[in-house]
Amino acid sequence: MTEFKFDRWLGLYASRVSQMRSSAIRDILAVTARPDVISFAGGLPDTRVFPAHQIVEATQRVMLREGPEALQYGASEGHEPLRRRITEIMAEIGIEVSVDDLIITDGAQQALELLGKIFIGKGDTIIVEAPSYSGALQAFSGYEPNIVAVPLDDQGIRIDLLIEKLEELSKAGIQPKFLYTVPNFHNPVGITLSEDRRQQLIGLSYKYGFLIIEDDPYGRLRFDGEDKTALRAIDENVIYLGTFSKIFAPGMRLGWVIAPKAILEKIILAKQAANLCSSSFSQRITEEYMSIFDWRQNISMLIDLYRERRDAMLSALEKFFPEGSTWTRPNGGLFIWANLPDGLDATVMLAEAIREVKVAYVPGAGFYTDGGGISSLRLNFSYCEPEVINEGIKRLGSVIKKQLSLYRSLVVAYPSEDQQKGEK
């Protein structure tokens, strides 16, 4: 039996600690690590199909050529050959930058934390999508911002509702610091911001004076349709976040941030205070891998694999989820967003799903700041094989149907006041 211990240091913490959010995803992953659980919870690339022999060779080449230097501290800005490689990757999607326009971070997640650190003061207003990536909400919330959330539809952030919010803030004399967006294969929803809305978003950023943070971890993982123009390719004042987690290996913990030089200088100062520099060893191995192997072919393999798994999940949802359920149909990325019939609570249902049928997902409430997403859930399709996806969705569907039947029986037995009035 675990003994509860009072936190004797409670009075010593900074006030912002009370605003720090636990990661709903990481909490669930800790529970679902058991091999008997079918997990749709993590945003996991399938590292089981990664070319391990190529990574071994890249590591060996780095050590034989650079030896002790590869094990030493590096520059806070990052390993210059890798930064140069990133400029080439960015040029392929229309973003023209030099090595001095970007720095390496410990994944894009560190970039989010550093941006929160340099931009957000207590009570400052920032704008996010609703729902929004929970890791960003976690990174920003510790700095005690006023978070304004703008709903999405199947074309991305609702520009009409964004304008309403911006007008309200303007009339109140409030200047939002930035708008955070995941425009390609959104996490958690899976939708992509339309070309027209990208242009409108840039225009609004100038009219109302806020920055745009473009988080693009999934842009290379397109299965269908045509690529959209990166926001940073439209406007050089956009802050762009990229990562090697989806195009190489998440375990390397490497990402990058592209920003105007004045902003980049502040990010470097914040990074130096956080960790001095990102892993010099990981950076050298990554650069070697990107230089000597056909990493684009490996991404093409992943795209084919993930497309098959997306299709398997969409097919299973059609077969096993009850009437009244809806879900997105992403053209890439890692996630499907499902909405359950009214009256169901995905957070409450998760415990039964794990206990009774050994299936895990992420409840939608973890992606909202205002209590939304109660009947929604995020499903990851990239990690499980098609037959496992089919079985997992079948099991999950049985839990949903059971909960729906229970809810409807309770509604009949205990009608609300509005229902009773309607019957009269």
C-alpha positions as CSV (number, residue, x, y, z in Angstrom):
1,M,0.0,0.0,0.0
2,T,1.4,3.4,-1.0
3,E,1.6,5.9,1.8
4,F,0.4,9.4,1.0
5,K,3.1,12.0,1.9
6,F,2.3,15.6,2.3
7,D,4.5,17.9,0.2
8,R,6.4,19.8,2.9
9,W,7.9,22.2,0.2
10,L,4.5,23.3,-1.0
11,G,5.1,26.9,0.1
12,L,8.4,27.2,-1.7
13,Y,7.3,26.5,-5.3
14,A,6.8,29.3,-7.8
15,S,3.2,30.2,-8.5
16,R,3.5,29.0,-12.1
17,V,4.0,25.4,-10.9
18,S,0.2,25.3,-10.2
19,Q,-0.4,26.0,-13.9
20,M,1.8,23.2,-15.1
21,R,-0.2,20.5,-16.9
22,S,0.5,16.8,-16.8
23,S,0.9,15.2,-20.3
24,A,-2.3,13.1,-20.8
25,I,-0.4,11.2,-23.5
26,R,2.7,10.4,-21.3
27,D,0.5,9.4,-18.4
28,I,-1.4,6.9,-20.6
29,L,1.7,5.5,-22.2
30,A,3.0,4.7,-18.7
31,V,-0.1,2.5,-18.2
32,T,-0.2,1.0,-21.6
33,A,3.3,-0.2,-21.9
34,R,2.2,-3.8,-21.3
35,P,2.5,-6.0,-24.3
36,D,-1.1,-7.3,-23.9
37,V,-2.6,-3.8,-24.5
38,I,-3.4,-2.6,-28.0
39,S,-2.4,1.0,-27.8
40,F,-3.7,3.7,-30.1
41,A,-2.5,6.3,-27.6
42,G,1.0,7.3,-28.6
43,G,2.1,9.3,-31.6
44,L,4.7,6.7,-32.3
45,P,6.5,6.3,-35.6
46,D,7.1,2.6,-36.3
47,T,10.8,2.4,-35.4
48,R,10.7,-1.4,-35.9
49,V,10.9,-0.9,-39.6
50,F,13.7,1.7,-39.5
51,P,17.0,0.6,-41.1
52,A,19.0,-0.3,-38.0
53,H,22.0,-1.4,-40.0
54,Q,22.2,2.0,-41.6
55,I,22.2,3.8,-38.2
56,V,24.9,1.4,-37.0
57,E,27.0,2.2,-40.0
58,A,26.5,5.9,-39.7
59,T,27.5,5.7,-36.0
60,Q,30.6,3.7,-36.8
61,R,31.7,6.1,-39.5
62,V,31.3,9.1,-37.2
63,M,33.3,7.5,-34.4
64,L,36.1,6.3,-36.7
65,R,36.4,9.7,-38.4
66,E,35.7,12.1,-35.5
67,G,36.2,10.1,-32.3
68,P,36.5,12.2,-29.2
69,E,35.2,15.3,-30.9
70,A,31.8,13.6,-31.5
71,L,31.6,13.0,-27.7
72,Q,32.4,16.6,-26.8
73,Y,30.1,19.6,-26.1
74,G,28.9,21.4,-29.2
75,A,27.8,24.8,-30.2
76,S,24.5,26.0,-28.7
77,E,23.3,26.8,-32.3
78,G,23.9,23.2,-33.3
79,H,26.3,21.2,-35.5
80,E,26.8,23.3,-38.6
81,P,26.9,20.4,-41.1
82,L,23.5,19.2,-39.8
83,R,22.1,22.8,-39.9
84,R,23.4,23.0,-43.5
85,R,21.6,19.7,-44.3
86,I,18.4,21.2,-42.8
87,T,18.6,24.2,-45.1
88,E,18.5,21.7,-48.0
89,I,15.5,19.9,-46.6
90,M,13.7,23.2,-46.1
91,A,14.4,24.3,-49.7
92,E,12.5,21.2,-50.9
93,I,9.3,22.7,-49.4
94,G,10.0,26.3,-50.6
95,I,11.6,27.6,-47.4
96,E,14.9,29.3,-48.3
97,V,17.1,29.9,-45.3
98,S,20.8,30.0,-44.4
99,V,22.5,28.1,-41.5
100,D,22.3,31.3,-39.5
101,D,18.5,31.3,-39.7
102,L,18.0,28.2,-37.6
103,I,19.2,26.4,-34.5
104,I,19.0,22.7,-33.4
105,T,16.8,21.8,-30.4
106,D,16.0,18.7,-28.4
107,G,13.1,17.9,-30.6
108,A,10.5,20.4,-31.5
109,Q,9.2,20.1,-28.0
110,Q,12.1,22.0,-26.6
111,A,11.5,24.7,-29.2
112,L,8.0,25.1,-27.8
113,E,9.3,25.4,-24.3
114,L,11.9,28.0,-25.3
115,L,9.4,30.0,-27.2
116,G,7.1,30.1,-24.2
117,K,10.0,31.2,-22.1
118,I,10.9,34.2,-24.3
119,F,7.4,35.4,-25.2
120,I,5.0,34.6,-22.4
121,G,4.7,36.7,-19.3
122,K,2.1,35.9,-16.7
123,G,-1.3,36.9,-18.1
124,D,-0.1,37.4,-21.6
125,T,-2.6,36.3,-24.3
126,I,-1.7,33.5,-26.8
127,I,-4.0,31.9,-29.4
128,V,-4.2,28.2,-30.1
129,E,-6.4,25.9,-32.1
130,A,-9.2,24.0,-30.4
131,P,-8.3,21.2,-30.0
132,S,-4.5,21.7,-30.0
133,Y,-1.4,19.6,-29.5
134,S,-1.3,18.8,-25.8
135,G,2.5,19.0,-25.7
136,A,2.3,22.7,-26.7
137,L,-0.4,23.4,-24.2
138,Q,1.9,21.8,-21.6
139,A,4.9,23.8,-22.7
140,F,3.0,27.1,-22.7
141,S,0.9,26.7,-19.6
142,G,3.8,26.8,-17.2
143,Y,4.3,30.5,-18.0
144,E,0.7,31.3,-17.0
145,P,-0.7,32.7,-20.2
146,N,-4.3,33.6,-21.0
147,I,-5.0,31.0,-23.7
148,V,-7.6,31.9,-26.3
149,A,-8.7,28.8,-28.3
150,V,-10.3,29.0,-31.7
151,P,-12.2,26.0,-33.1
152,L,-11.2,24.0,-36.2
153,D,-13.3,22.5,-39.0
154,D,-12.2,20.2,-41.9
155,Q,-10.3,23.1,-43.5
156,G,-8.3,24.0,-40.4
157,I,-8.7,26.9,-38.0
158,R,-12.0,28.8,-38.4
159,I,-10.9,32.2,-39.8
160,D,-14.2,33.8,-39.1
161,L,-14.1,32.8,-35.5
162,L,-10.5,33.9,-35.3
163,I,-11.4,37.4,-36.6
164,E,-14.1,37.6,-33.9
165,K,-11.7,36.7,-31.2
166,L,-9.1,39.2,-32.5
167,E,-11.6,42.0,-32.7
168,E,-12.7,41.3,-29.1
169,L,-9.1,41.4,-27.9
170,S,-8.4,44.5,-29.9
171,K,-11.4,46.3,-28.4
172,A,-10.2,45.3,-24.9
173,G,-6.7,46.6,-25.6
174,I,-5.2,43.2,-25.5
175,Q,-2.3,42.3,-27.9
176,P,-1.9,38.5,-28.5
177,K,1.7,37.4,-28.5
178,F,1.4,34.6,-31.0
179,L,-0.8,32.0,-32.7
180,Y,0.3,28.4,-32.5
181,T,-0.8,26.1,-35.3
182,V,-0.1,22.6,-36.7
183,P,-1.2,23.2,-40.3
184,N,-0.3,19.8,-41.8
185,F,-2.1,16.6,-40.7
186,H,-3.0,18.3,-37.4
187,N,-2.3,16.7,-34.0
188,P,-4.7,15.6,-32.7
189,V,-7.4,16.0,-35.5
190,G,-5.5,15.0,-38.6
191,I,-6.9,17.8,-40.9
192,T,-4.8,20.1,-43.0
193,L,-5.1,23.9,-43.2
194,S,-6.4,25.0,-46.6
195,E,-4.3,27.1,-49.0
196,D,-6.7,29.9,-48.8
197,R,-6.8,30.0,-45.0
198,R,-3.0,30.0,-44.9
199,Q,-2.9,33.3,-46.9
200,Q,-5.6,34.7,-44.7
201,L,-3.8,33.8,-41.5
202,I,-0.6,35.6,-42.7
203,G,-2.7,38.7,-43.5
204,L,-4.3,38.6,-40.1
205,S,-1.0,38.3,-38.3
206,Y,0.1,41.7,-39.8
207,K,-3.2,43.4,-39.3
208,Y,-3.4,42.4,-35.6
209,G,0.4,42.3,-34.9
210,F,0.8,38.7,-33.6
211,L,3.5,36.1,-34.5
212,I,2.7,32.7,-36.1
213,I,4.4,29.6,-34.8
214,E,4.1,26.9,-37.5
215,D,4.7,23.4,-36.0
216,D,5.3,21.0,-38.9
217,P,6.3,17.5,-37.7
218,Y,4.1,15.6,-40.1
219,G,4.4,17.5,-43.4
220,R,6.6,14.9,-45.1
221,L,4.1,12.1,-44.3
222,R,1.5,12.9,-47.0
223,F,-0.4,9.9,-48.4
224,D,-2.9,11.6,-50.7
225,G,-3.5,14.9,-52.4
226,E,-1.2,17.8,-53.1
227,D,1.3,19.5,-50.7
228,K,0.2,22.9,-49.3
229,T,2.5,25.9,-49.1
230,A,4.4,26.2,-45.8
231,L,3.4,29.3,-43.9
232,R,7.1,30.1,-43.5
233,A,7.4,30.0,-47.3
234,I,4.7,32.7,-47.6
235,D,6.2,34.9,-44.9
236,E,9.7,35.0,-43.5
237,N,8.5,36.3,-40.2
238,V,6.8,33.0,-39.4
239,I,8.5,30.9,-36.7
240,Y,8.9,27.3,-38.1
241,L,9.5,24.2,-36.1
242,G,10.7,21.0,-37.6
243,T,11.8,17.6,-36.2
244,F,13.7,14.5,-37.1
245,S,11.4,12.4,-35.0
246,K,9.1,11.5,-37.9
247,I,11.6,11.4,-40.8
248,F,14.4,9.7,-39.0
249,A,14.3,8.6,-35.3
250,P,12.5,10.1,-32.3
251,G,15.1,8.6,-30.0
252,M,17.7,11.1,-31.4
253,R,15.6,13.9,-29.8
254,L,16.5,16.4,-32.5
255,G,14.5,19.2,-34.0
256,W,15.0,22.7,-35.3
257,V,13.5,26.2,-35.1
258,I,13.7,28.7,-37.9
259,A,13.0,32.3,-36.9
260,P,13.9,35.9,-37.6
261,K,17.4,36.6,-36.4
262,A,16.3,38.9,-33.5
263,I,14.0,36.2,-32.2
264,L,16.6,33.4,-32.8
265,E,19.1,35.3,-30.6
266,K,16.7,35.2,-27.7
267,I,16.0,31.5,-28.2
268,I,19.7,30.7,-28.2
269,L,20.1,32.5,-24.8
270,A,17.2,30.5,-23.4
271,K,18.6,27.3,-24.8
272,Q,22.0,28.0,-23.2
273,A,20.3,28.4,-19.9
274,A,18.3,25.2,-20.4
275,N,20.9,22.6,-21.6
276,L,23.9,24.4,-23.1
277,C,23.6,22.4,-26.4
278,S,21.8,19.5,-27.9
279,S,23.6,16.2,-28.2
280,S,26.6,16.6,-30.4
281,F,26.8,12.8,-30.8
282,S,23.1,12.5,-32.0
283,Q,23.6,15.4,-34.4
284,R,26.6,13.9,-36.0
285,I,25.0,10.5,-36.5
286,T,21.9,12.1,-37.9
287,E,23.9,14.3,-40.3
288,E,25.9,11.2,-41.4
289,Y,22.8,9.2,-42.0
290,M,21.1,12.0,-44.0
291,S,24.3,12.3,-46.1
292,I,25.1,8.7,-47.0
293,F,21.8,7.0,-47.2
294,D,18.6,7.5,-49.2
295,W,16.5,8.8,-46.4
296,R,13.8,10.0,-48.8
297,Q,13.3,6.3,-49.9
298,N,12.9,5.4,-46.3
299,I,10.2,8.0,-45.9
300,S,8.5,6.7,-49.0
301,M,8.4,3.3,-47.3
302,L,6.9,4.8,-44.2
303,I,4.3,6.6,-46.2
304,D,3.2,3.3,-47.9
305,L,3.1,1.6,-44.5
306,Y,1.2,4.3,-42.7
307,R,-1.3,4.7,-45.6
308,E,-2.2,1.0,-45.3
309,R,-2.7,1.4,-41.6
310,R,-4.8,4.5,-41.9
311,D,-7.0,2.7,-44.4
312,A,-7.3,-0.3,-42.1
313,M,-8.4,2.0,-39.2
314,L,-10.9,3.8,-41.4
315,S,-12.4,0.5,-42.6
316,A,-12.6,-0.8,-39.0
317,L,-14.3,2.4,-37.7
318,E,-16.9,1.9,-40.4
319,K,-17.5,-1.6,-39.3
320,F,-17.4,-1.4,-35.6
321,F,-18.2,2.1,-34.3
322,P,-21.9,2.7,-33.5
323,E,-24.2,5.0,-35.5
324,G,-23.8,8.6,-34.4
325,S,-20.0,8.4,-34.3
326,T,-17.9,10.5,-36.7
327,W,-14.2,10.7,-37.5
328,T,-11.7,12.6,-39.6
329,R,-10.1,11.1,-42.8
330,P,-6.6,12.5,-42.8
331,N,-4.5,12.7,-46.0
332,G,-1.3,12.0,-44.0
333,G,0.3,12.1,-40.6
334,L,-0.4,9.7,-37.7
335,F,-3.8,10.4,-36.2
336,I,-7.6,10.1,-36.6
337,W,-9.9,12.1,-34.4
338,A,-13.2,10.4,-33.5
339,N,-16.3,11.9,-32.0
340,L,-18.6,9.6,-30.1
341,P,-22.4,9.8,-29.8
342,D,-23.7,12.5,-27.5
343,G,-23.7,11.6,-23.8
344,L,-20.5,9.6,-23.7
345,D,-17.4,10.6,-21.8
346,A,-14.2,9.4,-23.5
347,T,-12.2,10.0,-20.3
348,V,-14.5,7.9,-18.1
349,M,-14.7,5.2,-20.8
350,L,-10.9,4.9,-21.1
351,A,-10.6,3.0,-17.8
352,E,-13.0,0.4,-18.9
353,A,-11.4,0.1,-22.4
354,I,-8.0,-0.7,-20.8
355,R,-9.4,-2.9,-18.0
356,E,-12.0,-4.9,-20.0
357,V,-10.7,-5.1,-23.6
358,K,-7.1,-3.9,-23.2
359,V,-7.3,-1.1,-25.7
360,A,-5.9,2.4,-25.1
361,Y,-6.5,5.8,-26.7
362,V,-6.1,9.4,-25.7
363,P,-9.3,11.2,-24.5
364,G,-10.1,14.4,-26.4
365,A,-10.3,16.5,-23.2
366,G,-6.5,16.6,-22.9
367,F,-6.3,18.7,-26.1
368,Y,-8.5,21.5,-24.9
369,T,-8.1,24.3,-22.3
370,D,-11.8,25.0,-21.8
371,G,-13.4,21.7,-21.0
372,G,-14.1,20.6,-24.6
373,G,-13.5,17.3,-26.2
374,I,-15.5,15.3,-23.6
375,S,-16.9,12.9,-26.2
376,S,-13.9,12.8,-28.5
377,L,-10.7,10.7,-28.7
378,R,-7.5,10.6,-30.6
379,L,-6.5,7.4,-32.3
380,N,-2.9,6.7,-33.6
381,F,-2.7,4.4,-36.6
382,S,1.0,4.4,-37.4
383,Y,2.3,1.9,-35.0
384,C,0.0,-1.2,-35.1
385,E,-0.2,-3.6,-38.0
386,P,-3.5,-3.7,-39.9
387,E,-4.8,-6.9,-38.3
388,V,-4.1,-5.5,-34.8
389,I,-5.8,-2.2,-35.7
390,N,-8.9,-4.1,-36.8
391,E,-9.0,-6.1,-33.6
392,G,-8.4,-3.1,-31.4
393,I,-11.1,-1.0,-33.1
394,K,-13.5,-4.0,-32.8
395,R,-12.8,-4.3,-29.1
396,L,-13.1,-0.5,-28.6
397,G,-16.4,-0.5,-30.6
398,S,-17.9,-3.0,-28.2
399,V,-17.0,-0.8,-25.2
400,I,-18.6,2.2,-26.9
401,K,-21.8,0.3,-27.7
402,K,-22.0,-0.9,-24.1
403,Q,-21.5,2.6,-22.7
404,L,-24.1,4.0,-25.2
405,S,-26.6,1.4,-24.2
406,L,-26.1,2.2,-20.6
407,Y,-26.4,5.9,-21.2
408,R,-29.6,5.5,-23.1
409,S,-31.2,3.3,-20.5
410,L,-30.3,5.9,-17.9
411,V,-31.9,8.7,-20.0
412,V,-35.1,6.6,-20.2
413,A,-35.1,5.8,-16.5
414,Y,-34.1,9.3,-15.4
415,P,-35.2,11.9,-18.0
416,S,-34.0,15.4,-17.6
417,E,-36.4,18.3,-16.8
418,D,-36.3,19.4,-20.5
419,Q,-37.3,15.9,-21.6
420,Q,-40.1,15.8,-19.0
421,K,-41.4,19.1,-20.2
422,G,-41.3,17.9,-23.8
423,E,-43.3,14.8,-22.9
424,K,-46.0,17.0,-21.3
